[in-house]
Amino acid sequence: MGSFSIWHWIIVLVVVLLLFGRGKIPELMGDLAKGINSFKKGMKEDDTAKTIEQKAHETVSSTAEDKSKAG
């Protein structure tokens, strides 16, 4: 049950080409790339939102501490 030989990969490639056609595969890869980029962008926006929330929380906490020390 080792790795597949070159002939196995050629047969798989031929079957994939028959199922999807020559033009469909680049289109699928482009859609996959767009999806990955969207995911990365969403993760970056999520990190930015968390950073902003943390800074706001720190500001609120420090303001509350200042009020309790003054009071």
C-alpha positions in Angstrom: 0.0 0.0 0.0 2.9 2.4 -0.8 2.7 5.5 -2.8 1.0 5.6 -6.2 3.0 5.2 -9.4 3.2 7.7 -12.1 0.6 5.8 -14.1 -2.0 6.1 -11.3 -1.5 9.8 -11.2 -1.9 10.0 -15.0 -5.1 8.1 -14.9 -6.4 10.3 -12.1 -5.5 13.4 -14.1 -7.3 12.1 -17.3 -10.4 11.3 -15.3 -10.4 14.8 -13.7 -9.9 16.4 -17.1 -12.8 14.4 -18.5 -15.1 15.3 -15.6 -14.4 19.0 -15.4 -13.0 19.9 -18.8 -9.9 21.9 -19.6 -11.5 25.3 -19.0 -13.1 24.5 -15.8 -10.0 23.6 -13.7 -8.4 27.1 -14.0 -11.7 28.6 -13.1 -12.0 26.4 -10.0 -8.4 27.3 -8.9 -9.2 31.0 -9.3 -12.3 30.6 -7.2 -10.2 28.7 -4.6 -7.6 31.5 -4.5 -10.3 34.1 -4.1 -11.8 32.2 -1.2 -8.4 31.9 0.5 -7.8 35.6 0.1 -11.2 36.4 1.5 -10.6 34.2 4.5 -7.2 35.9 5.1 -8.8 39.3 4.8 -11.6 38.3 7.3 -9.0 37.0 9.7 -7.0 40.2 9.5 -10.2 42.3 10.1 -11.1 40.1 13.0 -7.7 40.6 14.6 -8.0 44.4 14.0 -11.5 44.4 15.7 -10.1 42.5 18.7 -7.2 44.9 19.1 -9.6 47.9 19.0 -11.9 46.2 21.6 -8.9 45.5 23.8 -7.7 49.1 23.6 -11.2 50.3 24.4 -11.4 48.0 27.4 -8.0 49.1 28.7 -9.1 52.7 28.4 -12.3 52.1 30.2 -10.5 50.1 32.9 -7.8 52.8 33.4 -10.5 55.5 33.6 -12.4 53.5 36.2 -9.2 53.0 38.2 -8.4 56.7 38.1 -11.9 57.6 39.3 -11.6 55.1 42.2 -8.2 56.5 43.2 -9.5 60.1 43.1 -12.7 59.3 44.9 
